[in-house]
């Protein structure tokens, strides 16, 4: 499945981010859910202070990274063994 995501490939670029543009919207390939996983069709997502800390480099994470872990959506598929959320 093809999905669009806000992807950070390099931390620590200078502010303002509107100028340095550390985040790019990219099309990614998403695998179907595996055992114990859930597929959610995201309807709304946001970036929060945790994401900002990764962007500015004060909270290092492996790159590249898809940002926006605060989201709301609809469960569309479940992997084997999922019985509740």
PyMOL Python script that loads the backbone (N, CA, C, O; Angstrom):
from pymol import cmd

cmd.read_pdbstr("""\
ATOM      1  N   UNK A   1       0.838  -1.175   0.000  1.00  0.00           N
ATOM      2  CA  UNK A   1       0.000   0.000   0.000  1.00  0.00           C
ATOM      3  C   UNK A   1       0.883   1.239   0.000  1.00  0.00           C
ATOM      4  O   UNK A   1       1.889   1.293   0.708  1.00  0.00           O
ATOM      5  N   UNK A   2       0.509   2.218  -0.785  1.00  0.00           N
ATOM      6  CA  UNK A   2       1.236   3.482  -0.848  1.00  0.00           C
ATOM      7  C   UNK A   2       0.598   4.485   0.112  1.00  0.00           C
ATOM      8  O   UNK A   2      -0.623   4.648   0.128  1.00  0.00           O
ATOM      9  N   UNK A   3       1.427   5.155   0.909  1.00  0.00           N
ATOM     10  CA  UNK A   3       0.956   6.167   1.858  1.00  0.00           C
ATOM     11  C   UNK A   3       1.826   7.408   1.745  1.00  0.00           C
ATOM     12  O   UNK A   3       2.962   7.339   1.277  1.00  0.00           O
ATOM     13  N   UNK A   4       1.291   8.535   2.174  1.00  0.00           N
ATOM     14  CA  UNK A   4       2.079   9.777   2.217  1.00  0.00           C
ATOM     15  C   UNK A   4       2.468  10.031   3.655  1.00  0.00           C
ATOM     16  O   UNK A   4       1.680   9.801   4.572  1.00  0.00           O
ATOM     17  N   UNK A   5       3.695  10.511   3.851  1.00  0.00           N
ATOM     18  CA  UNK A   5       4.212  10.717   5.197  1.00  0.00           C
ATOM     19  C   UNK A   5       5.125  11.934   5.239  1.00  0.00           C
ATOM     20  O   UNK A   5       5.775  12.274   4.250  1.00  0.00           O
ATOM     21  N   UNK A   6       5.166  12.590   6.406  1.00  0.00           N
ATOM     22  CA  UNK A   6       6.131  13.655   6.665  1.00  0.00           C
ATOM     23  C   UNK A   6       7.424  12.973   7.101  1.00  0.00           C
ATOM     24  O   UNK A   6       7.472  12.374   8.176  1.00  0.00           O
ATOM     25  N   UNK A   7       8.465  13.056   6.287  1.00  0.00           N
ATOM     26  CA  UNK A   7       9.704  12.324   6.521  1.00  0.00           C
ATOM     27  C   UNK A   7      10.843  13.296   6.840  1.00  0.00           C
ATOM     28  O   UNK A   7      11.084  14.264   6.120  1.00  0.00           O
ATOM     29  N   UNK A   8      11.529  13.003   7.938  1.00  0.00           N
ATOM     30  CA  UNK A   8      12.731  13.746   8.332  1.00  0.00           C
ATOM     31  C   UNK A   8      13.938  12.886   7.985  1.00  0.00           C
ATOM     32  O   UNK A   8      14.039  11.748   8.442  1.00  0.00           O
ATOM     33  N   UNK A   9      14.849  13.414   7.186  1.00  0.00           N
ATOM     34  CA  UNK A   9      16.041  12.666   6.791  1.00  0.00           C
ATOM     35  C   UNK A   9      17.306  13.194   7.449  1.00  0.00           C
ATOM     36  O   UNK A   9      18.332  12.514   7.445  1.00  0.00           O
ATOM     37  N   UNK A  10      17.249  14.409   8.020  1.00  0.00           N
ATOM     38  CA  UNK A  10      18.429  15.006   8.647  1.00  0.00           C
ATOM     39  C   UNK A  10      17.996  15.886   9.818  1.00  0.00           C
ATOM     40  O   UNK A  10      17.150  16.766   9.662  1.00  0.00           O
ATOM     41  N   UNK A  11      18.581  15.642  10.987  1.00  0.00           N
ATOM     42  CA  UNK A  11      18.296  16.451  12.169  1.00  0.00           C
ATOM     43  C   UNK A  11      19.223  17.661  12.223  1.00  0.00           C
ATOM     44  O   UNK A  11      20.278  17.688  11.589  1.00  0.00           O
ATOM     45  N   UNK A  12      18.801  18.663  12.998  1.00  0.00           N
ATOM     46  CA  UNK A  12      19.668  19.772  13.326  1.00  0.00           C
ATOM     47  C   UNK A  12      19.787  20.869  12.293  1.00  0.00           C
ATOM     48  O   UNK A  12      20.673  21.717  12.404  1.00  0.00           O
ATOM     49  N   UNK A  13      18.919  20.883  11.283  1.00  0.00           N
ATOM     50  CA  UNK A  13      18.957  22.004  10.341  1.00  0.00           C
ATOM     51  C   UNK A  13      18.519  23.270  11.071  1.00  0.00           C
ATOM     52  O   UNK A  13      17.777  23.203  12.051  1.00  0.00           O
ATOM     53  N   UNK A  14      18.972  24.405  10.598  1.00  0.00           N
ATOM     54  CA  UNK A  14      18.713  25.657  11.305  1.00  0.00           C
ATOM     55  C   UNK A  14      17.279  26.138  11.119  1.00  0.00           C
ATOM     56  O   UNK A  14      16.640  25.895  10.095  1.00  0.00           O
ATOM     57  N   UNK A  15      16.800  26.833  12.152  1.00  0.00           N
ATOM     58  CA  UNK A  15      15.502  27.502  12.081  1.00  0.00           C
ATOM     59  C   UNK A  15      15.702  28.823  11.352  1.00  0.00           C
ATOM     60  O   UNK A  15      16.817  29.344  11.357  1.00  0.00           O
ATOM     61  N   UNK A  16      14.694  29.377  10.737  1.00  0.00           N
ATOM     62  CA  UNK A  16      13.323  28.887  10.674  1.00  0.00           C
ATOM     63  C   UNK A  16      13.210  27.702   9.709  1.00  0.00           C
ATOM     64  O   UNK A  16      13.857  27.659   8.663  1.00  0.00           O
ATOM     65  N   UNK A  17      12.362  26.742  10.103  1.00  0.00           N
ATOM     66  CA  UNK A  17      12.221  25.519   9.312  1.00  0.00           C
ATOM     67  C   UNK A  17      11.502  25.748   7.991  1.00  0.00           C
ATOM     68  O   UNK A  17      11.620  24.946   7.065  1.00  0.00           O
ATOM     69  N   UNK A  18      10.757  26.845   7.906  1.00  0.00           N
ATOM     70  CA  UNK A  18      10.137  27.190   6.623  1.00  0.00           C
ATOM     71  C   UNK A  18      11.209  27.470   5.569  1.00  0.00           C
ATOM     72  O   UNK A  18      10.972  27.321   4.370  1.00  0.00           O
ATOM     73  N   UNK A  19      12.380  27.877   6.032  1.00  0.00           N
ATOM     74  CA  UNK A  19      13.487  28.157   5.110  1.00  0.00           C
ATOM     75  C   UNK A  19      14.390  26.935   4.912  1.00  0.00           C
ATOM     76  O   UNK A  19      14.733  26.603   3.777  1.00  0.00           O
ATOM     77  N   UNK A  20      14.779  26.265   6.000  1.00  0.00           N
ATOM     78  CA  UNK A  20      15.699  25.121   5.876  1.00  0.00           C
ATOM     79  C   UNK A  20      14.986  23.844   5.413  1.00  0.00           C
ATOM     80  O   UNK A  20      15.631  22.943   4.877  1.00  0.00           O
ATOM     81  N   UNK A  21      13.672  23.755   5.611  1.00  0.00           N
ATOM     82  CA  UNK A  21      12.815  22.671   5.117  1.00  0.00           C
ATOM     83  C   UNK A  21      13.335  21.271   5.457  1.00  0.00           C
ATOM     84  O   UNK A  21      13.684  20.512   4.553  1.00  0.00           O
ATOM     85  N   UNK A  22      13.393  20.917   6.743  1.00  0.00           N
ATOM     86  CA  UNK A  22      13.901  19.608   7.131  1.00  0.00           C
ATOM     87  C   UNK A  22      12.932  18.456   6.852  1.00  0.00           C
ATOM     88  O   UNK A  22      13.342  17.296   6.808  1.00  0.00           O
ATOM     89  N   UNK A  23      11.657  18.772   6.664  1.00  0.00           N
ATOM     90  CA  UNK A  23      10.635  17.729   6.467  1.00  0.00           C
ATOM     91  C   UNK A  23      10.160  17.761   5.020  1.00  0.00           C
ATOM     92  O   UNK A  23       9.954  18.824   4.434  1.00  0.00           O
ATOM     93  N   UNK A  24       9.993  16.559   4.460  1.00  0.00           N
ATOM     94  CA  UNK A  24       9.492  16.431   3.095  1.00  0.00           C
ATOM     95  C   UNK A  24       8.334  15.440   3.092  1.00  0.00           C
ATOM     96  O   UNK A  24       8.396  14.405   3.756  1.00  0.00           O
ATOM     97  N   UNK A  25       7.282  15.755   2.346  1.00  0.00           N
ATOM     98  CA  UNK A  25       6.168  14.831   2.186  1.00  0.00           C
ATOM     99  C   UNK A  25       6.574  13.839   1.103  1.00  0.00           C
ATOM    100  O   UNK A  25       6.875  14.218  -0.029  1.00  0.00           O
ATOM    101  N   UNK A  26       6.575  12.549   1.478  1.00  0.00           N
ATOM    102  CA  UNK A  26       7.023  11.500   0.562  1.00  0.00           C
ATOM    103  C   UNK A  26       5.993  10.391   0.490  1.00  0.00           C
ATOM    104  O   UNK A  26       5.213  10.191   1.421  1.00  0.00           O
ATOM    105  N   UNK A  27       5.995   9.675  -0.617  1.00  0.00           N
ATOM    106  CA  UNK A  27       5.176   8.480  -0.768  1.00  0.00           C
ATOM    107  C   UNK A  27       6.016   7.283  -0.335  1.00  0.00           C
ATOM    108  O   UNK A  27       7.120   7.068  -0.836  1.00  0.00           O
ATOM    109  N   UNK A  28       5.476   6.511   0.603  1.00  0.00           N
ATOM    110  CA  UNK A  28       6.171   5.339   1.134  1.00  0.00           C
ATOM    111  C   UNK A  28       5.339   4.092   0.884  1.00  0.00           C
ATOM    112  O   UNK A  28       4.126   4.181   0.695  1.00  0.00           O
ATOM    113  N   UNK A  29       5.978   2.940   0.881  1.00  0.00           N
ATOM    114  CA  UNK A  29       5.278   1.671   0.768  1.00  0.00           C
ATOM    115  C   UNK A  29       5.100   1.089   2.161  1.00  0.00           C
ATOM    116  O   UNK A  29       6.069   0.914   2.900  1.00  0.00           O
ATOM    117  N   UNK A  30       3.862   0.792   2.513  1.00  0.00           N
ATOM    118  CA  UNK A  30       3.524   0.260   3.831  1.00  0.00           C
ATOM    119  C   UNK A  30       3.107  -1.193   3.685  1.00  0.00           C
ATOM    120  O   UNK A  30       2.215  -1.509   2.898  1.00  0.00           O
ATOM    121  N   UNK A  31       3.750  -2.082   4.441  1.00  0.00           N
ATOM    122  CA  UNK A  31       3.394  -3.495   4.425  1.00  0.00           C
ATOM    123  C   UNK A  31       2.049  -3.715   5.112  1.00  0.00           C
ATOM    124  O   UNK A  31       1.645  -2.905   5.946  1.00  0.00           O
ATOM    125  N   UNK A  32       1.344  -4.810   4.770  1.00  0.00           N
ATOM    126  CA  UNK A  32       0.115  -5.150   5.505  1.00  0.00           C
ATOM    127  C   UNK A  32       0.456  -5.448   6.965  1.00  0.00           C
ATOM    128  O   UNK A  32       1.612  -5.724   7.286  1.00  0.00           O
ATOM    129  N   UNK A  33      -0.537  -5.394   7.847  1.00  0.00           N
ATOM    130  CA  UNK A  33      -0.250  -5.654   9.261  1.00  0.00           C
ATOM    131  C   UNK A  33       0.236  -7.087   9.485  1.00  0.00           C
ATOM    132  O   UNK A  33      -0.274  -8.041   8.898  1.00  0.00           O
ATOM    133  N   UNK A  34       1.225  -7.199  10.343  1.00  0.00           N
ATOM    134  CA  UNK A  34       1.746  -8.507  10.754  1.00  0.00           C
ATOM    135  C   UNK A  34       1.072  -8.913  12.062  1.00  0.00           C
ATOM    136  O   UNK A  34       0.229  -8.183  12.584  1.00  0.00           O
ATOM    137  N   UNK A  35       1.440 -10.058  12.579  1.00  0.00           N
ATOM    138  CA  UNK A  35       0.865 -10.550  13.824  1.00  0.00           C
ATOM    139  C   UNK A  35       0.976  -9.473  14.913  1.00  0.00           C
ATOM    140  O   UNK A  35       2.054  -8.936  15.167  1.00  0.00           O
ATOM    141  N   UNK A  36      -0.149  -9.177  15.539  1.00  0.00           N
ATOM    142  CA  UNK A  36      -0.183  -8.217  16.632  1.00  0.00           C
ATOM    143  C   UNK A  36      -0.232  -6.761  16.206  1.00  0.00           C
ATOM    144  O   UNK A  36      -0.203  -5.873  17.058  1.00  0.00           O
ATOM    145  N   UNK A  37      -0.305  -6.490  14.898  1.00  0.00           N
ATOM    146  CA  UNK A  37      -0.335  -5.116  14.407  1.00  0.00           C
ATOM    147  C   UNK A  37      -1.725  -4.739  13.885  1.00  0.00           C
ATOM    148  O   UNK A  37      -2.554  -5.600  13.593  1.00  0.00           O
ATOM    149  N   UNK A  38      -1.950  -3.438  13.779  1.00  0.00           N
ATOM    150  CA  UNK A  38      -3.231  -2.908  13.321  1.00  0.00           C
ATOM    151  C   UNK A  38      -2.966  -1.887  12.223  1.00  0.00           C
ATOM    152  O   UNK A  38      -2.028  -1.096  12.318  1.00  0.00           O
ATOM    153  N   UNK A  39      -3.798  -1.905  11.171  1.00  0.00           N
ATOM    154  CA  UNK A  39      -3.727  -0.898  10.108  1.00  0.00           C
ATOM    155  C   UNK A  39      -4.780   0.166  10.420  1.00  0.00           C
ATOM    156  O   UNK A  39      -5.956  -0.141  10.615  1.00  0.00           O
ATOM    157  N   UNK A  40      -4.331   1.428  10.462  1.00  0.00           N
ATOM    158  CA  UNK A  40      -5.242   2.534  10.753  1.00  0.00           C
ATOM    159  C   UNK A  40      -5.186   3.513   9.585  1.00  0.00           C
ATOM    160  O   UNK A  40      -4.110   3.956   9.183  1.00  0.00           O
ATOM    161  N   UNK A  41      -6.363   3.847   9.043  1.00  0.00           N
ATOM    162  CA  UNK A  41      -6.443   4.887   8.022  1.00  0.00           C
ATOM    163  C   UNK A  41      -6.464   6.223   8.755  1.00  0.00           C
ATOM    164  O   UNK A  41      -7.452   6.570   9.402  1.00  0.00           O
ATOM    165  N   UNK A  42      -5.375   6.963   8.650  1.00  0.00           N
ATOM    166  CA  UNK A  42      -5.232   8.224   9.381  1.00  0.00           C
ATOM    167  C   UNK A  42      -6.120   9.286   8.741  1.00  0.00           C
ATOM    168  O   UNK A  42      -6.082   9.500   7.529  1.00  0.00           O
ATOM    169  N   UNK A  43      -6.909   9.939   9.567  1.00  0.00           N
ATOM    170  CA  UNK A  43      -7.775  11.034   9.119  1.00  0.00           C
ATOM    171  C   UNK A  43      -7.197  12.390   9.494  1.00  0.00           C
ATOM    172  O   UNK A  43      -7.458  13.382   8.814  1.00  0.00           O
ATOM    173  N   UNK A  44      -6.408  12.444  10.578  1.00  0.00           N
ATOM    174  CA  UNK A  44      -5.769  13.690  11.002  1.00  0.00           C
ATOM    175  C   UNK A  44      -4.508  13.335  11.778  1.00  0.00           C
ATOM    176  O   UNK A  44      -4.497  12.368  12.540  1.00  0.00           O
ATOM    177  N   UNK A  45      -3.445  14.112  11.588  1.00  0.00           N
ATOM    178  CA  UNK A  45      -2.190  13.897  12.310  1.00  0.00           C
ATOM    179  C   UNK A  45      -1.543  15.244  12.564  1.00  0.00           C
ATOM    180  O   UNK A  45      -1.807  16.225  11.869  1.00  0.00           O
ATOM    181  N   UNK A  46      -0.683  15.269  13.582  1.00  0.00           N
ATOM    182  CA  UNK A  46       0.014  16.516  13.877  1.00  0.00           C
ATOM    183  C   UNK A  46       1.435  16.219  14.339  1.00  0.00           C
ATOM    184  O   UNK A  46       1.766  15.092  14.706  1.00  0.00           O
ATOM    185  N   UNK A  47       2.253  17.243  14.311  1.00  0.00           N
ATOM    186  CA  UNK A  47       3.586  17.165  14.881  1.00  0.00           C
ATOM    187  C   UNK A  47       3.525  17.825  16.249  1.00  0.00           C
ATOM    188  O   UNK A  47       2.852  18.841  16.417  1.00  0.00           O
ATOM    189  N   UNK A  48       4.220  17.257  17.225  1.00  0.00           N
ATOM    190  CA  UNK A  48       4.192  17.800  18.578  1.00  0.00           C
ATOM    191  C   UNK A  48       5.602  18.186  19.014  1.00  0.00           C
ATOM    192  O   UNK A  48       6.538  18.146  18.216  1.00  0.00           O
ATOM    193  N   UNK A  49       5.745  18.558  20.278  1.00  0.00           N
ATOM    194  CA  UNK A  49       7.058  18.987  20.781  1.00  0.00           C
ATOM    195  C   UNK A  49       8.079  17.853  20.719  1.00  0.00           C
ATOM    196  O   UNK A  49       9.271  18.117  20.558  1.00  0.00           O
ATOM    197  N   UNK A  50       7.644  16.599  20.843  1.00  0.00           N
ATOM    198  CA  UNK A  50       8.577  15.473  20.713  1.00  0.00           C
ATOM    199  C   UNK A  50       9.165  15.430  19.310  1.00  0.00           C
ATOM    200  O   UNK A  50      10.366  15.222  19.143  1.00  0.00           O
ATOM    201  N   UNK A  51       8.318  15.628  18.299  1.00  0.00           N
ATOM    202  CA  UNK A  51       8.796  15.667  16.920  1.00  0.00           C
ATOM    203  C   UNK A  51       9.752  16.841  16.718  1.00  0.00           C
ATOM    204  O   UNK A  51      10.782  16.705  16.059  1.00  0.00           O
ATOM    205  N   UNK A  52       9.408  17.981  17.284  1.00  0.00           N
ATOM    206  CA  UNK A  52      10.266  19.163  17.170  1.00  0.00           C
ATOM    207  C   UNK A  52      11.640  18.909  17.793  1.00  0.00           C
ATOM    208  O   UNK A  52      12.656  19.375  17.277  1.00  0.00           O
ATOM    209  N   UNK A  53      11.666  18.168  18.903  1.00  0.00           N
ATOM    210  CA  UNK A  53      12.936  17.823  19.551  1.00  0.00           C
ATOM    211  C   UNK A  53      13.792  16.915  18.677  1.00  0.00           C
ATOM    212  O   UNK A  53      15.020  16.983  18.729  1.00  0.00           O
ATOM    213  N   UNK A  54      13.157  16.072  17.880  1.00  0.00           N
ATOM    214  CA  UNK A  54      13.901  15.228  16.941  1.00  0.00           C
ATOM    215  C   UNK A  54      14.405  16.095  15.787  1.00  0.00           C
ATOM    216  O   UNK A  54      15.556  15.972  15.369  1.00  0.00           O
ATOM    217  N   UNK A  55      13.541  16.968  15.278  1.00  0.00           N
ATOM    218  CA  UNK A  55      13.913  17.831  14.152  1.00  0.00           C
ATOM    219  C   UNK A  55      15.128  18.686  14.508  1.00  0.00           C
ATOM    220  O   UNK A  55      16.057  18.801  13.709  1.00  0.00           O
ATOM    221  N   UNK A  56      15.130  19.290  15.710  1.00  0.00           N
ATOM    222  CA  UNK A  56      16.242  20.187  16.057  1.00  0.00           C
ATOM    223  C   UNK A  56      17.482  19.439  16.560  1.00  0.00           C
ATOM    224  O   UNK A  56      18.526  20.054  16.774  1.00  0.00           O
ATOM    225  N   UNK A  57      17.375  18.114  16.749  1.00  0.00           N
ATOM    226  CA  UNK A  57      18.527  17.307  17.119  1.00  0.00           C
ATOM    227  C   UNK A  57      18.720  17.105  18.605  1.00  0.00           C
ATOM    228  O   UNK A  57      19.663  16.423  19.008  1.00  0.00           O
ATOM    229  N   UNK A  58      17.848  17.680  19.447  1.00  0.00           N
ATOM    230  CA  UNK A  58      18.023  17.509  20.893  1.00  0.00           C
ATOM    231  C   UNK A  58      17.518  16.156  21.389  1.00  0.00           C
ATOM    232  O   UNK A  58      17.781  15.776  22.530  1.00  0.00           O
ATOM    233  N   UNK A  59      16.813  15.446  20.560  1.00  0.00           N
ATOM    234  CA  UNK A  59      16.329  14.094  20.894  1.00  0.00           C
ATOM    235  C   UNK A  59      16.643  13.174  19.714  1.00  0.00           C
ATOM    236  O   UNK A  59      15.747  12.819  18.949  1.00  0.00           O
ATOM    237  N   UNK A  60      17.898  12.792  19.565  1.00  0.00           N
ATOM    238  CA  UNK A  60      18.327  12.041  18.381  1.00  0.00           C
ATOM    239  C   UNK A  60      17.587  10.712  18.206  1.00  0.00           C
ATOM    240  O   UNK A  60      17.309   9.999  19.170  1.00  0.00           O
ATOM    241  N   UNK A  61      17.288  10.415  16.977  1.00  0.00           N
ATOM    242  CA  UNK A  61      16.649   9.161  16.591  1.00  0.00           C
ATOM    243  C   UNK A  61      17.285   8.694  15.285  1.00  0.00           C
ATOM    244  O   UNK A  61      17.882   9.495  14.565  1.00  0.00           O
ATOM    245  N   UNK A  62      17.160   7.401  14.974  1.00  0.00           N
ATOM    246  CA  UNK A  62      17.671   6.916  13.684  1.00  0.00           C
ATOM    247  C   UNK A  62      16.932   7.597  12.531  1.00  0.00           C
ATOM    248  O   UNK A  62      15.723   7.817  12.596  1.00  0.00           O
ATOM    249  N   UNK A  63      17.663   7.918  11.501  1.00  0.00           N
ATOM    250  CA  UNK A  63      17.099   8.561  10.313  1.00  0.00           C
ATOM    251  C   UNK A  63      17.066   7.561   9.169  1.00  0.00           C
ATOM    252  O   UNK A  63      17.878   6.636   9.164  1.00  0.00           O
ATOM    253  N   UNK A  64      16.173   7.698   8.203  1.00  0.00           N
ATOM    254  CA  UNK A  64      15.065   8.641   8.155  1.00  0.00           C
ATOM    255  C   UNK A  64      13.962   8.232   9.130  1.00  0.00           C
ATOM    256  O   UNK A  64      13.908   7.093   9.594  1.00  0.00           O
ATOM    257  N   UNK A  65      13.084   9.193   9.426  1.00  0.00           N
ATOM    258  CA  UNK A  65      12.009   8.954  10.387  1.00  0.00           C
ATOM    259  C   UNK A  65      10.720   9.583   9.874  1.00  0.00           C
ATOM    260  O   UNK A  65      10.703  10.740   9.454  1.00  0.00           O
ATOM    261  N   UNK A  66       9.640   8.803   9.914  1.00  0.00           N
ATOM    262  CA  UNK A  66       8.312   9.329   9.592  1.00  0.00           C
ATOM    263  C   UNK A  66       7.772   9.979  10.860  1.00  0.00           C
ATOM    264  O   UNK A  66       7.640   9.318  11.891  1.00  0.00           O
ATOM    265  N   UNK A  67       7.459  11.269  10.789  1.00  0.00           N
ATOM    266  CA  UNK A  67       6.999  12.017  11.958  1.00  0.00           C
ATOM    267  C   UNK A  67       5.479  12.016  12.045  1.00  0.00           C
ATOM    268  O   UNK A  67       4.788  11.642  11.098  1.00  0.00           O
ATOM    269  N   UNK A  68       4.971  12.442  13.199  1.00  0.00           N
ATOM    270  CA  UNK A  68       3.530  12.605  13.371  1.00  0.00           C
ATOM    271  C   UNK A  68       2.880  11.443  14.092  1.00  0.00           C
ATOM    272  O   UNK A  68       1.974  10.810  13.550  1.00  0.00           O
ATOM    273  N   UNK A  69       3.324  11.150  15.307  1.00  0.00           N
ATOM    274  CA  UNK A  69       2.789  10.000  16.039  1.00  0.00           C
ATOM    275  C   UNK A  69       1.472  10.297  16.755  1.00  0.00           C
ATOM    276  O   UNK A  69       0.860   9.381  17.305  1.00  0.00           O
ATOM    277  N   UNK A  70       1.024  11.547  16.761  1.00  0.00           N
ATOM    278  CA  UNK A  70      -0.278  11.886  17.329  1.00  0.00           C
ATOM    279  C   UNK A  70      -1.279  11.913  16.182  1.00  0.00           C
ATOM    280  O   UNK A  70      -1.204  12.781  15.312  1.00  0.00           O
ATOM    281  N   UNK A  71      -2.213  10.969  16.176  1.00  0.00           N
ATOM    282  CA  UNK A  71      -3.112  10.851  15.030  1.00  0.00           C
ATOM    283  C   UNK A  71      -4.481  10.320  15.453  1.00  0.00           C
ATOM    284  O   UNK A  71      -4.646   9.752  16.532  1.00  0.00           O
ATOM    285  N   UNK A  72      -5.446  10.522  14.573  1.00  0.00           N
ATOM    286  CA  UNK A  72      -6.784   9.972  14.744  1.00  0.00           C
ATOM    287  C   UNK A  72      -7.174   9.297  13.435  1.00  0.00           C
ATOM    288  O   UNK A  72      -6.894   9.820  12.356  1.00  0.00           O
ATOM    289  N   UNK A  73      -7.811   8.153  13.526  1.00  0.00           N
ATOM    290  CA  UNK A  73      -8.172   7.449  12.311  1.00  0.00           C
ATOM    291  C   UNK A  73      -9.127   6.313  12.554  1.00  0.00           C
ATOM    292  O   UNK A  73      -9.720   6.196  13.626  1.00  0.00           O
ATOM    293  N   UNK A  74      -9.272   5.468  11.539  1.00  0.00           N
ATOM    294  CA  UNK A  74     -10.203   4.345  11.545  1.00  0.00           C
ATOM    295  C   UNK A  74      -9.413   3.063  11.342  1.00  0.00           C
ATOM    296  O   UNK A  74      -8.601   2.973  10.421  1.00  0.00           O
ATOM    297  N   UNK A  75      -9.644   2.070  12.197  1.00  0.00           N
ATOM    298  CA  UNK A  75      -9.000   0.764  12.032  1.00  0.00           C
ATOM    299  C   UNK A  75      -9.591   0.113  10.785  1.00  0.00           C
ATOM    300  O   UNK A  75     -10.805  -0.062  10.686  1.00  0.00           O
ATOM    301  N   UNK A  76      -8.723  -0.247   9.830  1.00  0.00           N
ATOM    302  CA  UNK A  76      -9.181  -0.841   8.577  1.00  0.00           C
ATOM    303  C   UNK A  76      -8.800  -2.309   8.428  1.00  0.00           C
ATOM    304  O   UNK A  76      -9.389  -3.027   7.620  1.00  0.00           O
ATOM    305  N   UNK A  77      -7.815  -2.756   9.205  1.00  0.00           N
ATOM    306  CA  UNK A  77      -7.342  -4.134   9.069  1.00  0.00           C
ATOM    307  C   UNK A  77      -6.568  -4.496  10.330  1.00  0.00           C
ATOM    308  O   UNK A  77      -5.922  -3.644  10.940  1.00  0.00           O
ATOM    309  N   UNK A  78      -6.639  -5.765  10.713  1.00  0.00           N
ATOM    310  CA  UNK A  78      -5.865  -6.224  11.871  1.00  0.00           C
ATOM    311  C   UNK A  78      -5.061  -7.449  11.482  1.00  0.00           C
ATOM    312  O   UNK A  78      -5.473  -8.250  10.643  1.00  0.00           O
ATOM    313  N   UNK A  79      -3.906  -7.572  12.114  1.00  0.00           N
ATOM    314  CA  UNK A  79      -3.064  -8.732  11.878  1.00  0.00           C
ATOM    315  C   UNK A  79      -3.517  -9.901  12.760  1.00  0.00           C
ATOM    316  O   UNK A  79      -4.351  -9.750  13.653  1.00  0.00           O
ATOM    317  N   UNK A  80      -2.953 -11.037  12.484  1.00  0.00           N
ATOM    318  CA  UNK A  80      -3.255 -12.251  13.229  1.00  0.00           C
ATOM    319  C   UNK A  80      -3.033 -12.031  14.724  1.00  0.00           C
ATOM    320  O   UNK A  80      -2.054 -11.406  15.131  1.00  0.00           O
ATOM    321  N   UNK A  81      -3.946 -12.547  15.531  1.00  0.00           N
ATOM    322  CA  UNK A  81      -3.786 -12.488  16.974  1.00  0.00           C
ATOM    323  C   UNK A  81      -4.308 -11.228  17.643  1.00  0.00           C
ATOM    324  O   UNK A  81      -4.317 -11.155  18.872  1.00  0.00           O
ATOM    325  N   UNK A  82      -4.741 -10.242  16.884  1.00  0.00           N
ATOM    326  CA  UNK A  82      -5.265  -9.010  17.484  1.00  0.00           C
ATOM    327  C   UNK A  82      -6.686  -9.267  17.943  1.00  0.00           C
ATOM    328  O   UNK A  82      -7.548  -9.666  17.159  1.00  0.00           O
ATOM    329  N   UNK A  83      -6.918  -9.029  19.236  1.00  0.00           N
ATOM    330  CA  UNK A  83      -8.275  -9.243  19.779  1.00  0.00           C
ATOM    331  C   UNK A  83      -8.880  -7.968  20.356  1.00  0.00           C
ATOM    332  O   UNK A  83     -10.092  -7.898  20.565  1.00  0.00           O
ATOM    333  N   UNK A  84      -8.038  -6.945  20.619  1.00  0.00           N
ATOM    334  CA  UNK A  84      -8.550  -5.664  21.096  1.00  0.00           C
ATOM    335  C   UNK A  84      -7.496  -4.585  20.913  1.00  0.00           C
ATOM    336  O   UNK A  84      -6.355  -4.868  20.548  1.00  0.00           O
ATOM    337  N   UNK A  85      -7.889  -3.357  21.170  1.00  0.00           N
ATOM    338  CA  UNK A  85      -6.971  -2.220  21.084  1.00  0.00           C
ATOM    339  C   UNK A  85      -6.958  -1.516  22.426  1.00  0.00           C
ATOM    340  O   UNK A  85      -6.252  -0.522  22.595  1.00  0.00           O
TER     341      UNK A  85
END
""", "prot")
cmd.dss("prot")
cmd.show_as("cartoon", "prot")
cmd.util.cbc("prot")
cmd.orient("prot")
